[in-house]
Amino acid sequence: MRAGTGLSLTDAGTLLLERSKVMIQQLEQTGHDVIAHANSPSGVVTIGVPSTAGAFIIPPVLRDAQRDFPRITLKVVEATGHVLTERLIGRQLSFGIVFDPILNSDLIAEPLAGGWPSAMERSE
């Protein structure tokens, strides 16, 4: 609508402008939500730990994981190192913690702290 010194919105135009602003804000928020959802891992992670160490190792891991990755479900399996290794090879575990890793070409073993002796050092 034309006023004396310029243009002004009609009632319908004012309604359209207000609702358009809300729609644009919702669209922007939806974009942010989709990006956040895509960057937030989800699913089930199964961790294998030795029975004796599980009580010491797992509680802080569970606490931190629930805080940092709320969409991930953690399952804990306690067993001997040999059983854990077999389950890792069989892909029944996502990862495992063992004290004396068995060298196997199907596995990637990395020391968590202090390392471990090589096969040569063990045989000496």
Phi, psi and omega in degrees: 000138182268127176256179183305318184246008181171206181250150173222154182282146171284174177300318179295320178295320178296317178299314179299316180298314181297315181289327178296320178299317179296316180297320179295318177297318179294321178296316178298317180295321178298318176300316178296318180296319180295317179296315179297320180294319181292329182271001181254108182297150178216164179128196182245131175240125180253121183252130175258131180223152174296143183304317184289331183266343184305320182295335182264323186278316193286318184308312179292329178295314179299315181300311181294321181294319179296325179288313187275332184226070186296344181266004178258134175260124179260132173243138183245131177242124177257130180195178176286163179303320180296314180295318179298318179298315178299320180290327175295314178299321179280005179060032176270350177235147175286316173200166182216159177242121178228153182278324182232084186297142175271125180290126182210134183293344179275355184239153171247120181247130178227137179290140176275319180204131175078348178073187176217156180290147177289168179301324179296316181293328180291326185277347182279000000 
